[in-house]
Amino acid sequence: MIDTPRLTRRSALALGAASAAILAEARAAPVASGALTALPAHQLAAMIAARKVSSAEVTGAYLDRIERLNPAVNAVVGIPERSGLMAQAKAADAAVKAGGTLGALHGLPHAVKDLSAVAGLPWTMGSPIFKDQVAKADGLMVERLRGAGVVFVGKTNSPEFGLGSHTFNPVWGTTRNPWDLTRSAGGSTGGGAVALALDLLPLADGSDYGGSLRNPAGWNNVFGLRPSLGRVPGDGPDDWQVSMGVAGPMARSVADLALLLSVQAGFDARKPMMLEGGGEAFRAVRPEGMKGKRIGWAGDLGGAVPYEAGVLETCRKALARFEAMGAVVEDAVPDFPVEQAWQAFVKLRHWQQGGNLLAYYRDPAKRALLKEAAVWEVEGGLGLSAFDVNAWSAVRSQWSRAVHKLFQRYDYWVMPTSQLFPFPADWIYPKAIAGREMRTYHEWQMATCLVTLAGCPAVAVPAGFGPAGLPMGLQIVAPVHGDAACLAAAAAWEAASGDILARKPPLA
């Protein structure tokens, strides 16, 4: 058995989120098929707009399901009183009856990842520093959700400050994987992914720096898109230095993924480095014709990236679906040292993430409340000079050029969404994979981090299940700004993968 770091005493709250009694009750309780909650989000939105169903009915159905199943997985947190939520839903119905212009998501219940601010709701970022904080105003992306007409029913759980792809924190506790309640849900959009897998929400927003929209999607058998830099407005303090972190959508279908992206995406004059144009065009997603398409298979990047047994085999076997459509799959590794690229990611993340946390670190009382990974990021940043950042940014550019060169031959580049299957929920992170020691808390995400470093959009699609029956995803990477191509390839994959998508978690 792999020796792994364990949750600290401070994180023990994570394991109390689902007691043995709650788990047994949730498994035994008769769960209705949930005709409304099982419908695609885009269909529900159309039905609400056409007055074929009310927002109150939809919201009530989702709240019923949250009340029944959420205690076992702890995906949706900070839920307001039901009476207030139903009043919002009834107001949405009144707007429909009034005949005014409706937003694309009008009347749909929605919970926002707890890294983003929603006016009037808790905004803890999973940190005890902010355990009692309530947001006074919406973040930029949340403004768009509100404008699209959603009913905010709470937040979705995230690791502390989004650090690490395992969703646990001392404020809300641990989010558990519905395919195996003893396992991690992934992260940092772990709450959103689990909520989708169990039909607790019709859509989920999230963010992705090192794989946070891809790894949890893969581990929960749903779809997640990491958009191109500048596609969706973010709330960072610096408008000119673009972070490698992005906001994006997660969903149960590609059409729903495209619908949410169409609301999230678009230029905002307050963020001058954003891409021009709106997001509406993404809604018209159609499956890509894969005949003749060339797909590069990253594998283990020439032995540079370790994988748990079964991961590569599951994903490479899944690619036979694209081959059956007429695509050509070949091994493809960028012509650049992977270790050098990885070090560039680590150093630049120190600079960006550590810089965001520096003020808390400098306050001794707040520093004592920071998780180990946060302190490590700040102290790594303190060891960098401006010239170091410039040099590592140049390495990043060399890596992205090497990946760009791949796209001169291939239409898409693919690899697993994670280097191992969901690990035990009481681990902090895997200490080793395939006998190789992990040097950092996030090295087990190296493959997704290297896609981040290249600046490419990537979509996570369900790839199947490993030897123990746990889900794994495949990330389909397109050239920079190829978000629409990602969606089109995902739609083609979805059309050929009904058998995978039909499988539901035991808890559902």
Kinemage of the C-alpha trace (Angstrom):
@kinemage 1
@onewidth
@group {chain A} dominant
@subgroup {mainchain}
@vectorlist {calphas} color= white
{ca met a 1} P 0.000 0.000 0.000
{ca ile a 2} L 1.257 3.498 -0.841
{ca asp a 3} L 2.360 5.543 2.166
{ca thr a 4} L 0.424 8.794 1.984
{ca pro a 5} L 0.126 12.044 3.874
{ca arg a 6} L -2.978 12.103 6.057
{ca leu a 7} L -5.345 14.893 6.926
{ca thr a 8} L -4.203 16.972 9.876
{ca arg a 9} L -6.237 17.342 13.057
{ca arg a 10} L -7.386 20.724 11.738
{ca ser a 11} L -8.863 18.964 8.718
{ca ala a 12} L -10.654 16.283 10.680
{ca leu a 13} L -13.916 18.128 10.069
{ca ala a 14} L -13.611 16.780 6.529
{ca leu a 15} L -14.179 13.246 7.680
{ca gly a 16} L -17.177 14.142 9.813
{ca ala a 17} L -19.140 15.359 6.803
{ca ala a 18} L -20.691 11.952 6.235
{ca ser a 19} L -21.033 9.710 9.244
{ca ala a 20} L -21.589 6.005 8.912
{ca ala a 21} L -25.254 6.460 9.844
{ca ile a 22} L -25.805 9.101 7.166
{ca leu a 23} L -24.073 6.987 4.537
{ca ala a 24} L -26.170 3.948 5.388
{ca glu a 25} L -29.384 5.980 5.331
{ca ala a 26} L -28.515 7.592 1.979
{ca arg a 27} L -27.764 4.232 0.397
{ca ala a 28} L -30.959 2.671 1.708
{ca ala a 29} L -33.337 5.563 0.982
{ca pro a 30} L -35.545 5.063 -2.067
{ca val a 31} L -34.504 7.759 -4.529
{ca ala a 32} L -37.016 8.682 -7.195
{ca ser a 33} L -35.869 8.777 -10.796
{ca gly a 34} L -36.211 12.545 -10.679
{ca ala a 35} L -37.745 13.197 -14.068
{ca leu a 36} L -37.062 16.932 -13.813
{ca thr a 37} L -33.591 16.742 -12.307
{ca ala a 38} L -32.481 14.232 -14.919
{ca leu a 39} L -33.344 16.525 -17.833
{ca pro a 40} L -30.555 18.471 -19.581
{ca ala a 41} L -30.173 22.059 -18.422
{ca his a 42} L -30.813 23.504 -21.872
{ca gln a 43} L -34.092 21.577 -22.093
{ca leu a 44} L -35.173 22.688 -18.616
{ca ala a 45} L -34.425 26.326 -19.433
{ca ala a 46} L -36.493 26.089 -22.615
{ca met a 47} L -39.370 24.453 -20.745
{ca ile a 48} L -39.367 27.180 -18.086
{ca ala a 49} L -39.359 29.893 -20.755
{ca ala a 50} L -42.249 28.160 -22.558
{ca arg a 51} L -44.195 27.782 -19.268
{ca lys a 52} L -44.249 24.001 -19.649
{ca val a 53} L -42.765 23.755 -16.170
{ca ser a 54} L -42.180 26.369 -13.500
{ca ser a 55} L -38.947 27.441 -11.911
{ca ala a 56} L -40.584 26.669 -8.570
{ca glu a 57} L -41.165 23.069 -9.651
{ca val a 58} L -37.612 22.701 -10.957
{ca thr a 59} L -36.007 24.377 -7.978
{ca gly a 60} L -38.110 22.356 -5.559
{ca ala a 61} L -37.158 19.099 -7.281
{ca tyr a 62} L -33.457 19.925 -7.051
{ca leu a 63} L -33.732 21.035 -3.426
{ca asp a 64} L -35.480 17.764 -2.591
{ca arg a 65} L -32.623 15.851 -4.160
{ca ile a 66} L -30.013 17.966 -2.375
{ca glu a 67} L -31.738 17.327 0.952
{ca arg a 68} L -31.751 13.590 0.283
{ca leu a 69} L -28.292 12.971 -1.144
{ca asn a 70} L -26.031 15.887 -0.309
{ca pro a 71} L -25.414 14.896 3.346
{ca ala a 72} L -23.523 11.826 2.138
{ca val a 73} L -21.240 13.684 -0.283
{ca asn a 74} L -21.079 17.294 0.977
{ca ala a 75} L -21.003 18.836 -2.484
{ca val a 76} L -23.359 21.813 -2.064
{ca val a 77} L -22.634 24.082 0.929
{ca gly a 78} L -23.859 27.389 2.340
{ca ile a 79} L -27.470 26.639 1.386
{ca pro a 80} L -29.947 29.394 2.379
{ca glu a 81} L -33.371 28.731 3.879
{ca arg a 82} L -35.647 26.880 1.484
{ca ser a 83} L -38.462 29.432 1.833
{ca gly a 84} L -36.250 32.203 0.513
{ca leu a 85} L -35.066 30.087 -2.414
{ca met a 86} L -38.611 29.169 -3.379
{ca ala a 87} L -39.554 32.850 -3.229
{ca gln a 88} L -36.769 33.566 -5.748
{ca ala a 89} L -38.039 30.778 -7.997
{ca lys a 90} L -41.589 32.145 -7.850
{ca ala a 91} L -40.257 35.582 -8.768
{ca ala a 92} L -38.571 33.978 -11.779
{ca asp a 93} L -41.918 32.473 -12.754
{ca ala a 94} L -43.597 35.849 -12.415
{ca ala a 95} L -41.029 37.281 -14.828
{ca val a 96} L -41.877 34.577 -17.343
{ca lys a 97} L -45.591 35.376 -17.073
{ca ala a 98} L -44.852 39.079 -17.520
{ca gly a 99} L -43.502 38.301 -20.977
{ca gly a 100} L -40.213 40.151 -20.713
{ca thr a 101} L -36.859 39.149 -22.164
{ca leu a 102} L -35.419 36.157 -20.321
{ca gly a 103} L -31.811 35.181 -19.763
{ca ala a 104} L -30.413 31.938 -21.156
{ca leu a 105} L -30.515 30.252 -17.733
{ca his a 106} L -33.713 31.831 -16.446
{ca gly a 107} L -35.209 29.988 -13.499
{ca leu a 108} L -32.519 27.310 -13.217
{ca pro a 109} L -31.183 26.628 -9.704
{ca his a 110} L -27.442 27.164 -9.488
{ca ala a 111} L -24.703 26.960 -6.851
{ca val a 112} L -21.433 28.837 -7.418
{ca lys a 113} L -18.009 27.444 -6.551
{ca asp a 114} L -16.979 28.880 -3.186
{ca leu a 115} L -13.978 30.677 -4.659
{ca ser a 116} L -16.315 33.229 -6.275
{ca ala a 117} L -18.402 35.925 -4.618
{ca val a 118} L -22.214 35.831 -4.753
{ca ala a 119} L -23.839 38.785 -3.012
{ca gly a 120} L -25.553 37.668 0.171
{ca leu a 121} L -24.042 34.163 0.251
{ca pro a 122} L -21.071 32.765 2.214
{ca trp a 123} L -17.703 33.358 0.556
{ca thr a 124} L -15.169 31.396 2.566
{ca met a 125} L -12.779 30.088 -0.103
{ca gly a 126} L -12.529 27.114 2.228
{ca ser a 127} L -10.340 29.103 4.616
{ca pro a 128} L -10.931 29.586 8.350
{ca ile a 129} L -9.731 33.152 7.800
{ca phe a 130} L -13.014 33.793 5.966
{ca lys a 131} L -15.296 31.236 7.639
{ca asp a 132} L -17.854 33.930 8.535
{ca gln a 133} L -17.512 36.098 5.421
{ca val a 134} L -20.622 36.907 3.392
{ca ala a 135} L -20.083 38.455 -0.033
{ca lys a 136} L -21.305 42.028 -0.461
{ca ala a 137} L -21.250 42.021 -4.271
{ca asp a 138} L -21.123 39.562 -7.167
{ca gly a 139} L -17.886 38.645 -8.888
{ca leu a 140} L -17.589 39.347 -12.619
{ca met a 141} L -18.579 35.889 -13.816
{ca val a 142} L -21.349 35.682 -11.199
{ca glu a 143} L -22.772 38.958 -12.541
{ca arg a 144} L -23.319 37.126 -15.818
{ca leu a 145} L -25.002 34.182 -14.137
{ca arg a 146} L -27.346 36.520 -12.294
{ca gly a 147} L -28.076 38.382 -15.513
{ca ala a 148} L -28.884 35.052 -17.181
{ca gly a 149} L -31.593 34.491 -14.578
{ca val a 150} L -30.343 31.708 -12.285
{ca val a 151} L -31.719 31.106 -8.795
{ca phe a 152} L -28.696 30.949 -6.479
{ca val a 153} L -29.250 28.002 -4.116
{ca gly a 154} L -25.848 27.947 -2.410
{ca lys a 155} L -22.170 27.332 -3.102
{ca thr a 156} L -20.217 24.264 -4.188
{ca asn a 157} L -17.318 23.040 -2.100
{ca ser a 158} L -13.670 23.637 -2.967
{ca pro a 159} L -10.278 23.068 -1.335
{ca glu a 160} L -8.862 25.931 0.717
{ca phe a 161} L -8.085 28.734 -1.785
{ca gly a 162} L -8.509 26.120 -4.514
{ca leu a 163} L -5.081 24.629 -3.768
{ca gly a 164} L -4.829 20.954 -4.630
{ca ser a 165} L -7.132 18.755 -6.656
{ca his a 166} L -8.786 17.198 -3.603
{ca thr a 167} L -11.827 18.948 -2.128
{ca phe a 168} L -11.482 19.240 1.627
{ca asn a 169} L -11.219 22.248 3.913
{ca pro a 170} L -11.673 23.103 7.607
{ca val a 171} L -14.785 25.223 6.976
{ca trp a 172} L -17.121 22.889 5.082
{ca gly a 173} L -15.347 19.524 5.286
{ca thr a 174} L -14.630 16.893 2.638
{ca thr a 175} L -16.557 16.305 -0.570
{ca arg a 176} L -16.816 12.594 -1.301
{ca asn a 177} L -16.889 10.742 -4.599
{ca pro a 178} L -20.375 9.344 -5.317
{ca trp a 179} L -18.887 6.357 -7.120
{ca asp a 180} L -17.141 5.343 -3.878
{ca leu a 181} L -17.816 7.417 -0.759
{ca thr a 182} L -14.414 6.565 0.685
{ca arg a 183} L -12.676 8.272 -2.265
{ca ser a 184} L -11.782 11.826 -3.262
{ca ala a 185} L -14.079 13.765 -5.568
{ca gly a 186} L -11.114 15.607 -7.067
{ca gly a 187} L -10.880 19.360 -7.138
{ca ser a 188} L -10.776 22.122 -6.931
{ca thr a 189} L -14.230 22.043 -8.582
{ca gly a 190} L -14.997 18.856 -6.676
{ca gly a 191} L -18.299 20.049 -5.241
{ca gly a 192} L -19.577 21.037 -8.666
{ca ala a 193} L -18.569 17.748 -10.277
{ca val a 194} L -20.260 15.646 -7.600
{ca ala a 195} L -23.395 17.806 -7.737
{ca leu a 196} L -23.645 17.082 -11.465
{ca ala a 197} L -22.955 13.371 -11.101
{ca leu a 198} L -25.856 13.066 -8.627
{ca asp a 199} L -28.221 15.479 -10.425
{ca leu a 200} L -28.101 17.908 -7.500
{ca leu a 201} L -27.629 20.813 -9.925
{ca pro a 202} L -28.310 21.232 -13.652
{ca leu a 203} L -24.999 23.047 -14.283
{ca ala a 204} L -21.817 23.855 -12.386
{ca asp a 205} L -19.326 26.668 -12.779
{ca gly a 206} L -15.722 26.296 -11.720
{ca ser a 207} L -12.157 27.367 -12.194
{ca asp a 208} L -9.028 25.647 -13.473
{ca tyr a 209} L -5.378 26.434 -12.805
{ca gly a 210} L -3.753 22.999 -12.767
{ca gly a 211} L -6.717 20.847 -13.780
{ca ser a 212} L -9.585 21.879 -11.522
{ca leu a 213} L -12.260 21.661 -14.227
{ca arg a 214} L -10.731 18.539 -15.753
{ca asn a 215} L -9.651 16.196 -12.961
{ca pro a 216} L -12.952 16.272 -10.995
{ca ala a 217} L -14.943 15.976 -14.223
{ca gly a 218} L -12.980 12.853 -15.087
{ca trp a 219} L -13.418 11.399 -11.613
{ca asn a 220} L -17.190 11.961 -11.682
{ca asn a 221} L -18.053 10.942 -15.266
{ca val a 222} L -19.123 14.430 -16.408
{ca phe a 223} L -17.822 17.094 -18.802
{ca gly a 224} L -15.594 20.058 -17.944
{ca leu a 225} L -13.994 22.729 -20.132
{ca arg a 226} L -10.876 24.736 -19.393
{ca pro a 227} L -11.355 27.728 -21.743
{ca ser a 228} L -8.619 29.770 -23.384
{ca leu a 229} L -7.002 32.540 -21.384
{ca gly a 230} L -9.111 35.687 -21.620
{ca arg a 231} L -12.309 33.878 -22.602
{ca val a 232} L -14.130 34.307 -19.258
{ca pro a 233} L -13.575 37.311 -16.965
{ca gly a 234} L -11.857 36.629 -13.669
{ca asp a 235} L -11.694 38.529 -10.400
{ca gly a 236} L -7.938 38.672 -9.870
{ca pro a 237} L -6.350 41.850 -8.482
{ca asp a 238} L -4.140 42.426 -11.559
{ca asp a 239} L -5.837 43.345 -14.845
{ca trp a 240} L -2.666 43.245 -16.945
{ca gln a 241} L -0.689 40.181 -15.872
{ca val a 242} L -2.908 37.314 -16.992
{ca ser a 243} L -3.064 34.421 -14.536
{ca met a 244} L -2.844 30.833 -15.749
{ca gly a 245} L -6.087 30.224 -13.834
{ca val a 246} L -9.372 30.485 -15.732
{ca ala a 247} L -13.083 30.200 -14.968
{ca gly a 248} L -15.222 27.848 -17.019
{ca pro a 249} L -18.172 25.450 -17.211
{ca met a 250} L -18.885 21.907 -16.093
{ca ala a 251} L -21.985 19.963 -17.152
{ca arg a 252} L -23.643 16.611 -17.757
{ca ser a 253} L -23.731 17.054 -21.537
{ca val a 254} L -21.815 18.983 -24.166
{ca ala a 255} L -24.852 21.084 -25.113
{ca asp a 256} L -25.155 22.141 -21.471
{ca leu a 257} L -21.418 22.817 -21.302
{ca ala a 258} L -21.742 25.089 -24.336
{ca leu a 259} L -24.809 26.798 -22.868
{ca leu a 260} L -23.023 27.753 -19.653
{ca leu a 261} L -19.893 28.853 -21.536
{ca ser a 262} L -22.056 31.076 -23.728
{ca val a 263} L -23.167 32.911 -20.579
{ca gln a 264} L -19.732 33.021 -18.915
{ca ala a 265} L -17.699 34.061 -21.957
{ca gly a 266} L -17.360 37.464 -23.575
{ca phe a 267} L -15.372 40.659 -23.457
{ca asp a 268} L -15.551 42.886 -20.385
{ca ala a 269} L -14.028 46.351 -20.587
{ca arg a 270} L -12.989 46.084 -16.940
{ca lys a 271} L -10.581 43.327 -17.952
{ca pro a 272} L -8.620 44.734 -20.910
{ca met a 273} L -6.692 41.517 -21.669
{ca met a 274} L -9.858 39.580 -22.446
{ca leu a 275} L -10.618 38.217 -25.891
{ca glu a 276} L -13.048 40.260 -27.956
{ca gly a 277} L -16.530 39.067 -28.823
{ca gly a 278} L -19.441 37.540 -26.931
{ca gly a 279} L -20.195 34.002 -25.888
{ca glu a 280} L -23.434 33.338 -27.741
{ca ala a 281} L -21.712 31.646 -30.679
{ca phe a 282} L -20.608 28.750 -28.488
{ca arg a 283} L -24.223 27.692 -28.022
{ca ala a 284} L -24.412 26.371 -31.592
{ca val a 285} L -22.098 23.409 -30.903
{ca arg a 286} L -22.224 20.537 -33.393
{ca pro a 287} L -20.310 17.235 -33.368
{ca glu a 288} L -17.020 17.337 -35.253
{ca gly a 289} L -16.724 15.009 -38.229
{ca met a 290} L -13.749 12.944 -37.072
{ca lys a 291} L -13.013 11.131 -40.324
{ca gly a 292} L -9.464 11.985 -41.359
{ca lys a 293} L -8.736 13.935 -38.177
{ca arg a 294} L -5.298 13.375 -36.684
{ca ile a 295} L -5.109 12.902 -32.925
{ca gly a 296} L -1.882 12.967 -30.954
{ca trp a 297} L -1.812 10.633 -27.932
{ca ala a 298} L 0.446 12.000 -25.184
{ca gly a 299} L 0.656 8.759 -23.217
{ca asp a 300} L 3.127 9.221 -20.366
{ca leu a 301} L 4.996 11.960 -22.284
{ca gly a 302} L 7.914 9.714 -23.098
{ca gly a 303} L 8.161 8.298 -19.585
{ca ala a 304} L 8.315 11.721 -17.931
{ca val a 305} L 4.874 11.508 -16.269
{ca pro a 306} L 4.000 8.537 -13.992
{ca tyr a 307} L 0.555 6.925 -14.119
{ca glu a 308} L -1.211 4.451 -11.877
{ca ala a 309} L -1.727 1.075 -13.542
{ca gly a 310} L -4.885 1.060 -15.629
{ca val a 311} L -5.165 4.780 -16.321
{ca leu a 312} L -3.326 4.881 -19.643
{ca glu a 313} L -4.876 1.597 -20.696
{ca thr a 314} L -8.403 2.856 -19.973
{ca cys a 315} L -7.877 6.057 -21.932
{ca arg a 316} L -5.993 4.546 -24.874
{ca lys a 317} L -8.707 1.906 -25.237
{ca ala a 318} L -11.321 4.655 -25.170
{ca leu a 319} L -9.652 6.358 -28.140
{ca ala a 320} L -10.782 3.435 -30.280
{ca arg a 321} L -14.092 5.323 -30.425
{ca phe a 322} L -12.442 8.131 -32.357
{ca glu a 323} L -10.607 5.608 -34.522
{ca ala a 324} L -13.934 3.962 -35.313
{ca met a 325} L -15.104 7.361 -36.595
{ca gly a 326} L -12.172 7.452 -38.992
{ca ala a 327} L -9.654 9.442 -36.957
{ca val a 328} L -5.965 8.523 -36.912
{ca val a 329} L -4.347 8.257 -33.471
{ca glu a 330} L -0.564 8.450 -33.110
{ca asp a 331} L 1.854 8.918 -30.221
{ca ala a 332} L 2.757 12.598 -29.865
{ca val a 333} L 5.128 14.224 -27.363
{ca pro a 334} L 6.358 17.844 -27.579
{ca asp a 335} L 10.024 18.247 -28.468
{ca phe a 336} L 10.989 19.934 -25.210
{ca pro a 337} L 12.251 18.678 -21.814
{ca val a 338} L 9.172 17.909 -19.720
{ca glu a 339} L 11.020 18.423 -16.432
{ca gln a 340} L 12.083 21.913 -17.467
{ca ala a 341} L 8.501 22.758 -18.397
{ca trp a 342} L 7.285 21.386 -15.063
{ca gln a 343} L 9.754 23.536 -13.137
{ca ala a 344} L 8.508 26.574 -15.055
{ca phe a 345} L 4.945 25.761 -13.987
{ca val a 346} L 5.983 25.362 -10.334
{ca lys a 347} L 7.915 28.629 -10.256
{ca leu a 348} L 5.285 30.674 -12.079
{ca arg a 349} L 2.565 29.280 -9.822
{ca his a 350} L 4.638 30.347 -6.804
{ca trp a 351} L 4.675 33.844 -8.255
{ca gln a 352} L 0.979 34.014 -9.146
{ca gln a 353} L -0.698 32.006 -6.391
{ca gly a 354} L 1.822 32.899 -3.719
{ca gly a 355} L 1.419 36.563 -4.572
{ca asn a 356} L -2.339 36.325 -4.061
{ca leu a 357} L -1.791 34.855 -0.571
{ca leu a 358} L 1.125 37.034 0.530
{ca ala a 359} L -0.944 39.464 2.638
{ca tyr a 360} L -2.310 36.591 4.747
{ca tyr a 361} L 1.163 35.122 5.148
{ca arg a 362} L 2.544 38.416 6.431
{ca asp a 363} L -0.075 38.507 9.193
{ca pro a 364} L 1.126 35.991 11.860
{ca ala a 365} L -2.409 35.258 13.076
{ca lys a 366} L -3.652 34.541 9.565
{ca arg a 367} L -0.505 32.654 8.571
{ca ala a 368} L -1.233 30.177 11.366
{ca leu a 369} L -4.553 29.406 9.668
{ca leu a 370} L -3.119 28.780 6.192
{ca lys a 371} L -2.843 25.229 4.890
{ca glu a 372} L 0.647 23.897 4.264
{ca ala a 373} L 0.307 24.175 0.486
{ca ala a 374} L -0.529 27.885 0.754
{ca val a 375} L 2.521 28.595 2.901
{ca trp a 376} L 4.667 26.602 0.469
{ca glu a 377} L 3.430 28.621 -2.512
{ca val a 378} L 4.122 31.952 -0.775
{ca glu a 379} L 7.580 30.959 0.432
{ca gly a 380} L 8.433 29.650 -3.021
{ca gly a 381} L 7.448 33.029 -4.450
{ca leu a 382} L 9.535 34.881 -1.882
{ca gly a 383} L 12.576 33.056 -3.237
{ca leu a 384} L 12.061 34.367 -6.771
{ca ser a 385} L 13.408 37.589 -8.232
{ca ala a 386} L 11.745 39.535 -11.028
{ca phe a 387} L 14.478 38.257 -13.350
{ca asp a 388} L 13.701 34.675 -12.286
{ca val a 389} L 10.049 35.165 -13.209
{ca asn a 390} L 11.084 36.588 -16.572
{ca ala a 391} L 13.362 33.610 -17.245
{ca trp a 392} L 10.760 31.023 -16.278
{ca ser a 393} L 8.150 32.807 -18.371
{ca ala a 394} L 10.505 32.406 -21.333
{ca val a 395} L 10.671 28.668 -20.627
{ca arg a 396} L 6.883 28.642 -20.604
{ca ser a 397} L 6.931 30.224 -24.056
{ca gln a 398} L 9.366 27.596 -25.315
{ca trp a 399} L 7.054 24.857 -24.060
{ca ser a 400} L 3.971 26.446 -25.628
{ca arg a 401} L 5.828 26.748 -28.948
{ca ala a 402} L 6.710 23.059 -28.787
{ca val a 403} L 3.053 22.183 -28.172
{ca his a 404} L 2.013 24.538 -30.994
{ca lys a 405} L 4.348 22.635 -33.293
{ca leu a 406} L 2.401 19.449 -32.515
{ca phe a 407} L -0.733 21.125 -33.824
{ca gln a 408} L 0.913 21.585 -37.206
{ca arg a 409} L 0.456 17.821 -37.562
{ca tyr a 410} L -2.447 17.029 -35.247
{ca asp a 411} L -5.946 18.462 -34.897
{ca tyr a 412} L -6.155 17.463 -31.225
{ca trp a 413} L -3.803 16.329 -28.481
{ca val a 414} L -5.210 13.960 -25.856
{ca met a 415} L -4.231 12.471 -22.490
{ca pro a 416} L -5.945 11.343 -19.262
{ca thr a 417} L -7.525 13.916 -16.959
{ca ser a 418} L -5.586 12.507 -14.009
{ca gln a 419} L -2.540 10.349 -13.357
{ca leu a 420} L -4.418 8.034 -10.992
{ca phe a 421} L -7.920 6.953 -10.133
{ca pro a 422} L -9.742 8.613 -7.206
{ca phe a 423} L -7.641 8.095 -4.081
{ca pro a 424} L -8.820 7.690 -0.461
{ca ala a 425} L -10.591 10.763 0.892
{ca asp a 426} L -8.430 10.870 4.007
{ca trp a 427} L -5.238 11.463 2.022
{ca ile a 428} L -4.040 15.025 1.542
{ca tyr a 429} L -2.419 14.055 -1.763
{ca pro a 430} L -0.740 10.937 -3.214
{ca lys a 431} L 2.814 10.588 -1.956
{ca ala a 432} L 3.863 8.378 -4.872
{ca ile a 433} L 2.576 7.112 -8.209
{ca ala a 434} L 3.922 3.939 -9.816
{ca gly a 435} L 6.820 3.988 -7.353
{ca arg a 436} L 7.810 7.574 -8.147
{ca glu a 437} L 7.778 9.959 -5.206
{ca met a 438} L 5.762 13.138 -5.597
{ca arg a 439} L 7.941 16.163 -4.801
{ca thr a 440} L 5.037 18.589 -4.345
{ca tyr a 441} L 1.379 18.526 -3.323
{ca his a 442} L 0.343 18.902 -6.965
{ca glu a 443} L 2.909 16.892 -8.942
{ca trp a 444} L 0.342 14.126 -9.347
{ca gln a 445} L -1.421 16.618 -11.656
{ca met a 446} L 1.653 17.207 -13.829
{ca ala a 447} L -0.018 16.238 -17.105
{ca thr a 448} L -2.942 18.644 -16.662
{ca cys a 449} L -0.590 21.365 -15.416
{ca leu a 450} L 1.523 21.066 -18.561
{ca val a 451} L -1.569 21.686 -20.689
{ca thr a 452} L -2.221 24.784 -18.570
{ca leu a 453} L 1.350 25.914 -19.186
{ca ala a 454} L 0.799 25.683 -22.954
{ca gly a 455} L -2.205 28.057 -22.779
{ca cys a 456} L -4.467 25.685 -24.703
{ca pro a 457} L -8.163 25.064 -24.095
{ca ala a 458} L -8.979 21.514 -23.034
{ca val a 459} L -12.225 19.637 -22.535
{ca ala a 460} L -12.607 16.690 -20.171
{ca val a 461} L -14.865 13.891 -21.409
{ca pro a 462} L -15.788 10.620 -19.651
{ca ala a 463} L -13.397 7.884 -20.840
{ca gly a 464} L -14.708 4.904 -18.926
{ca phe a 465} L -13.965 3.000 -15.755
{ca gly a 466} L -10.851 1.380 -14.394
{ca pro a 467} L -10.306 -2.085 -12.904
{ca ala a 468} L -11.954 -1.065 -9.597
{ca gly a 469} L -14.948 0.522 -11.330
{ca leu a 470} L -13.835 4.115 -10.693
{ca pro a 471} L -14.258 6.758 -13.425
{ca met a 472} L -11.492 8.269 -15.520
{ca gly a 473} L -11.657 11.080 -18.049
{ca leu a 474} L -9.858 12.027 -21.225
{ca gln a 475} L -8.773 15.608 -21.858
{ca ile a 476} L -9.014 16.715 -25.468
{ca val a 477} L -6.686 19.650 -26.097
{ca ala a 478} L -7.061 22.075 -29.013
{ca pro a 479} L -4.787 24.885 -30.234
{ca val a 480} L -4.870 28.221 -28.407
{ca his a 481} L -8.299 29.892 -28.772
{ca gly a 482} L -9.754 26.637 -30.141
{ca asp a 483} L -12.548 26.485 -27.566
{ca ala a 484} L -15.204 25.806 -30.204
{ca ala a 485} L -13.093 22.961 -31.596
{ca cys a 486} L -12.899 21.428 -28.105
{ca leu a 487} L -16.684 21.507 -27.824
{ca ala a 488} L -17.146 20.021 -31.304
{ca ala a 489} L -14.769 17.139 -30.562
{ca ala a 490} L -16.468 16.553 -27.210
{ca ala a 491} L -19.854 16.433 -28.943
{ca ala a 492} L -18.545 13.785 -31.326
{ca trp a 493} L -17.221 11.828 -28.361
{ca glu a 494} L -20.529 12.139 -26.539
{ca ala a 495} L -22.445 10.792 -29.533
{ca ala a 496} L -20.318 7.647 -29.491
{ca ser a 497} L -20.181 7.141 -25.720
{ca gly a 498} L -23.738 6.572 -24.590
{ca asp a 499} L -22.742 3.392 -22.779
{ca ile a 500} L -20.277 5.297 -20.573
{ca leu a 501} L -22.619 8.203 -19.934
{ca ala a 502} L -25.502 5.904 -18.995
{ca arg a 503} L -23.638 4.612 -15.948
{ca lys a 504} L -24.700 6.340 -12.743
{ca pro a 505} L -23.095 6.389 -9.294
{ca pro a 506} L -24.398 3.791 -6.810
{ca leu a 507} L -25.679 6.582 -4.563
{ca ala a 508} L -27.868 7.980 -7.356
